[in-house]
Amino acid sequence: MQNRFIDAGINLTSSQFDKDRAQMLVRAGEAGIDNMLLIGCCLQSSHESLSLAKQHGFVSTAGIHPHDAKDAPADFVAQIRALAEHHEVVAIGECGLDFNRDFSPRDSQNAVLEQHLLLAQHLDMPVYLHERDAFNSMRAQLERTPVKGVLHCFTGEQNALEYYLNYGLMIGITGWLCDERRGEQLQKLLPLIPDDRLLLETDAPYLLPRSLKPKPKSRRNEPAFLQEVAKVAAELRGQTIEHISEITRNNFQRLFLSNRDK
């Protein structure tokens, strides 16, 4: 019997899927992916993700990525709040801090993140967090505004992982884990994540698992390849893939769907 998984983060609105989105979703279903969290990373993609979630029976997020913080309109909080009224929207974000690329000024990133956190706290919704090379600033923000949620696509160091776990966040793991070069540190840290905190995501079309064989000619990641991330995670944690399937599905349900289904 095939193991079932939930892709806890995919950029389904990406133009990379425009030519074959329907076929890609069929492949995902055939690969055992029976739900997805569609990431909203700006107001437009948040609306588009909601529309796709309604169309396909998935769930989505609503927020503004730190790369786009500089372009956030004055009423962005009201717009995200309106999106969050829809049954399919189960998290606030993608939001956070990215001091690696600094596509938006850091003060703008911090200001926009603060408003996301306050909104999530007010609505009692989880946040979908992005943090790259900005741990100290993220920690300061989280200390001021306690929230629940997930640190998406974690690639940080052990002190950051330990903080996020102690804080209460879940940890999203992607195909970065399958990279023998960049993923070495994450491979060592993976066993430190408790069973009740682990989520698996593709972040497709990005982060194609390097261990995947054969690799697609397009070099594009897609939800069907989440099985590869699960396989590598199971090996590194000394667990069965069936166990990884069970715990990650349960964690997704508890974080994103339990409040919605009340």
Beta strands, then each sheet from edge to edge (+ up, - down):
strand 1: 5-10
strand 2: 33-38
strand 3: 59-62
strand 4: 89-98
strand 5: 127-132
strand 6: 149-151
strand 7: 170-173
strand 8: 198-200
sheet 1: 1+ 2+ 3+ 4+ 5+ 6+ 7+ 8+
end
